[in-house]
Amino acid sequence: MSAVKLGTEDVTFSDMISNLPDDLLIQILSLVSISEAMNTSLLSKRWESLWKMMPVLKYVEKSCPTMTSQGFVEFCRRSLQLHEAPVLKALTIKLQLQSVPLILSSLPETVFQKLVVLKLHMIRYLVFDDSPPRRYFSAGKPSVCFRSLKGLHLRSVSFCDEQYFCRLISACPLLEDVFFDTIKNITGRLIFTKDMPNLVEATLEVDPSQTSDFLRILTSVEFLSIHLYANEVLLLADKISQRLLRLELCIYGKISRNLLLHLLKHSPKLRVFKLQEIHELLMGPAWTDPCQLAYFKKFDDPPPSVCNPSSVPECLSFHLQTFKWRCYRGTIEEKEVVRYILQNARCLKTATIYVSSCRKKKERLKIKELKSMPKASTSCLLVTRRRSS
């Protein structure tokens, strides 16, 4: 506390933030990167060890411009050794694209014991070895099992070898939530040694050619967001749809009416269904590189033929409440699908259709057709939007 004199009055300044309880200060520190939080240890003796009790740690290489990439990775490892909180709720590591490899298995042993959610962003090369150097672990056989990890988020992560990815997944037996977006350097067959029976939620924004490998370990999910080729929808229906409550499906190519209804038939508990079709005509001029076009190599593969379901899917009769369709073009088959869902979804509360058309006159006509379709649910709200909105 300090005081200055202005005229005849004494004005007192106090360090109000330091009077807050430790729990609140720790929550505030958890909002910034670890390097910024550690800087507060210079304020006073009371602040010296507060950062060590933070339940959420964010390592952002960009926030340490004076460090080399190797120095930042070493900073991550050494500072994690000083962490004292009994539980580490979330650990985020975000590197620069030109950074050195991150050897995940070299993190302190305590991280594997108490970490709940791991988020890795922009990792150029990720290594996960099931036989790490013994200097990183206490006496006895090294353990690289994340014993408490329930969430794993990988965004723009490149593995030195696809085996490291499989080992990482196998080392997380309690996973409940996964988010995979742009995982690179995985070109061969993914062989997972363990299932993930506790997994409830999964988001996969990866090369659809790898989807079939992932589906084998996603049999227990209830909330799924996934990118698929149209001819792989049948695999989704056969593998994991039975327990789904929410499905966000992005299809590369054209999906047939019968195949879509087959998927709904095998998703009896589905409450939320969001659909998007990505067509070649939507790729634009940027998709001229042969490597990029190869990503859509299965566009022309015909989807498997299935019979029209003999009865209304159970999810439409009893559970579906939210339906959303992006990039709706209003083809004959697409209109049949929407009409079927609206006519049979008795519990539907909201149907949102994003109409895709380059001409306003055609767009208005498609919207008019949608609004004229009969609905089984009298409380259903039909919302139509432009695709760009």
N, C-alpha and C positions, 0 to 999 in steps of 0.2 A: 504494500500500500504506500502511496506517495501523495504529497500535497503541494499545491502551488498557490500563490496569493494573487488574486485579481481584485484590485481596488481594496475594499475593506472586507472581502469574503475569502474564506479558505475553501478551495475546491479540492476534493479528495478523489483520487482515481484508485480503483481496486482491480485486481486481477480476478474478475468475476468467473471466468471459465475454470480457473484452478479450484474454485470452491465447489464445483460440481462433483458428484460422486464418481468413483472410479469406473463403475459399470457404464455410466453415460459417456464418460470421456473415451472409453475403449470403443464404444459403438461409433462415436464420431470419428475416431482414428481409422476405423474399419472402412470408411467411405473413401479414403485416399490410398495411394500406392504405398507400399512398405517403405520405400526410400523417403517419402515425405513424412510418414509416421515416425520413422527413426530419428529424423531431424528434430522432433519435439523433445527428444531426450536431453537436449542441450538447454532447455528452458530452465529447469530446476531439478532438484533431487527427486521430487515427487513424480516428475514426468520420465525419469530415467529408465524405468522398467515397464511403463504402461504398455508400450508397443508389443512387449513379449507376451502379453495376455490377450492380444487381439484374436477373435475367433475367425476373422476373415482376412486373408493376406492376398495382396495383389502385387505381383512383380511385373512391372512394365519397363522393358528395356529403354524405351523412348524417354522415360522420365530420368534416366541417368546418362545424359549425353557425353559425359567426360569419361565413362568407362568403356573399355573394349568389350566386345561380345564375350570373349573368354572370361574377362574379369567380372562381367555381370552374372554369368552362369555360376561362377565361383561364389559371388556375393549371395546368390540365392541359396546355395547349399550351406554356406557358413551361417547366415542369419537364421535359417530354419533350425539349425542346431541349437540356437539360443531361445527358441520359442518354448514357452512354459505353460501355455493354456492346456488344460486336460483334453479339450476337444478342439480340433481344427475344422470348423464348419465348411470352409471353402478356401481353396488355394487356386489362384489364377496366375499363370505364367504366360506372358505375351512378349515374344521376342521380335527382332527385326528379321526381314527375309534373308539377309546376308549373314545371319548369325551362325556361330559354330554349333555342332551337334549338341543336343541336350540328352545326357545320359540319365534317364529318369530313375533307373535302378540305383543310382549313386546318391540319391537324396537320403537324408538322415533316417535312421531306422524308426524313429518316433513318428515320422510322417505316415509310414505304412500302417501304424497302429491306430492313429486317431483321426485321420483325414476322412471327411464325409463326402465332399464334392471336389472334383479335380477338373479345372478348365485350362486347356492348352490352346493358345492361339498363335498362328503364324510361326510354327516351328519348322525350320528348314529340314533338319534331320533329327528324328527322334529314335533313341536307342533304348530298348528295354530288355535287359539280359537277366535270365533267371539264375545266373551264377556271377553276381557282381563281386568286385574286389572285397575281401574280408575286412579291410580297414574301415568300410562303411557300416559294419554291423558288429554287434557284440559277439562274445565267444560262442561257439557252436555253429551249426549249419546256417548259412545265410538264408533269410526269408525275404522274399520279394512279394508277398501277398498283401494286398490292401485289405486289411481285416475289417475296416469300418466303412469302406467306400460304397456309397449308394448312388452317386451321380458322376458320370464321366462325359465331358463335353470336349470334343476335338473339332477345331475350326482351322482350316488351311494348315494341316499338319502333314508333313512328308516323312515317311518311315524309311530308314536306311535299308530295311529288308522287311518284307511282309510278315516274316516269322515274328518280328518284334511286336507287330500289331496283335497277332493271335495270342502271343504270350501275355501281353498287357490285358486283354480281355479275360483270359483264363486266370489271371491273378486278382480278379475282382469278383469273388463269389457272391457278394451280396448286392450287386448292382440292381437298382430299381429304375434308373433313368439314364438314357444315353442320348447324346446329340452328336451326330457325325456329319460334318459339312466339309466337303473338298478334302478328302484324304488321298494323298498322292503316293506314288511308287508302290502301289499294290496292283500287280498285274496278273499274278497267278491265282491258283485256287486257294481259298482261305480255309484252313483246317483248324477248327476250334476243338480243344481237348475237353472242354466242359460246356454244359448248357448254362443258361442264366434263369433259373426257376423263379427268382424274385423280381425279375424285370417287369415293370408295369408300364413304363412310358419310353418310347423310342422315336427319335427323329433321324431319318437317314436321307441326307442330301448328297449322295455319292453316285459314282458311275453305276447306272442301272445294271450293267453287266455283272456287278458283284452282288446284286440283290439276293439271288438264290442262295448264296453262301450265308448271308446274314439271316435269312428267314429260318434257317435251321436252329438258330439259337434265340429266336424271338417268339417262341410258341406260347409264352405266358402273358404277352403284352395286352393291355387294355386300351392304351392310347397310342396311336401310331400315325406318324407322318412319314410318307415314303414316296420315292420317285421310282417308277417302273416303266418298262416297255409294255405296250399293250398286250403282247403275247405272253407276258408273265403274270398277268392278273389271275389266271387260273391257279397258278402256284400259290399266290397269296391266299386265295379262297380255300385251298386244300390244306395249307400249313397252319395258319394262325388266326383266321378270322373268327373262330368260334367264341372267343372271349372278348372281342373288341367292343368297346363302348364308344370310342371316337376314332374316326379314320379320316385322315387328310391324304388324298391320293392324287399325285401328279403323274399323268400318263404321257409318255412320249409316243405319239402316234394316235391312231383312231381306235377307240374301243367300241365293240358292237353292243347293241341293246341287250341281247341274250346273255352275253358275258358279264355285263354290268349287273343284270338281275340275278345271275348265278352267284356273283359275289355277295349281293345283299341277302340271298337265300342262305348262304353259309355264314352270315353275320347276324345271328338271331337277337343279340343284345344291343345292337348298334343304336346309339342315341344321336350322334352327331356325324354327319357325312359331308365332307368337303371334297369337291372334284375339280380338277383342272386338266385340260388336254393341251399339250404343246405340239403344234403342227409345224411342218417345215416352212410353211409360208410365214410363220411368225418369227422365224429366226433372223430375218433381215440380212442386209448386205455384209454384216460383220462375220457371218458364218460361211466364209469362203476358203478358209484354211483347211487343207486335207485332214489334218489332225483333229480339228474341231468337227468336221463333217463326219469323221469316223465315229464320233461319240453317238451319232444318230444312225449307225449302220443298220439297226434293226427296224427302222421306220417302215420299210416296205415288207417286212415279214408279216404274213397274215396271222391274225390272232386265232387261237384255237376255236373251233365251233362247238357250241354247247346248245342243248335243247332249251326251249322256252320253259321256265318253271311252271309246273302244273297247278301250283297254288301261290297265293300271295305270300311273299317272304314275311316271316314272323316279325322282323324288326319294323316293317312298315305297318303292320297291324297293331303293334303294342308298344313300341319303344322310340322310334325315330322322332326327334323333336326339332332338329336343326339340319337344313339341307342348303348347301352352297355350291354353285357351279360357276367357275371362272372360264373365260374364253368360250362362252356359249355362242355357236355360230348359227344355230337355228336350222340345221340340216333336218331332213325328214326323220332320220334315226334319233337325233338328239331330241327333237320335239316329242317323239314317242316315249323316250325315257322320262322326260320331265312330266309329261302327261300321266304316265303310269304311276310315278311317285306321288304326284299331287292327288290322283284319284284314289290311291290306296293307303297313304300315310295318315292314319286316323288321329295320331297324336301330334302331328306336325304343328309347330308354333311359328317357325320362321323359315321361309324359302327365299334365298337371295341368289339372283341370276345376274351375272356380269355379261352383258351382251357385247359380242365382238363384231363390228361391221365398219367398213370404211365409208359407208354412205349413210347419211342421217335418215333418208327416207326409208331405206331397208331396215335400219335400226328401229325406227318407230313402228314399222310393221311387225317386226319380231316381238317387240314389247307388247303390242296389241294382242298378238296371238297368245303370248304367255298369260296375260291378264284374263283372257277369255276361257282359259282351261278350268274345268270344274275341280273343286277340292273336297276331299273327304273330311278334312278338319275344318269346322266352321270358325275356329279361332286362329287359323293360319294366316300370317301376314306375308304376302308376296311382295318382295322388294326387287326392283329391276334397276340395274346401274350400267353405265358405260364401262367397258373393260378398263379404260385408263383412269377411272375415278377411284 
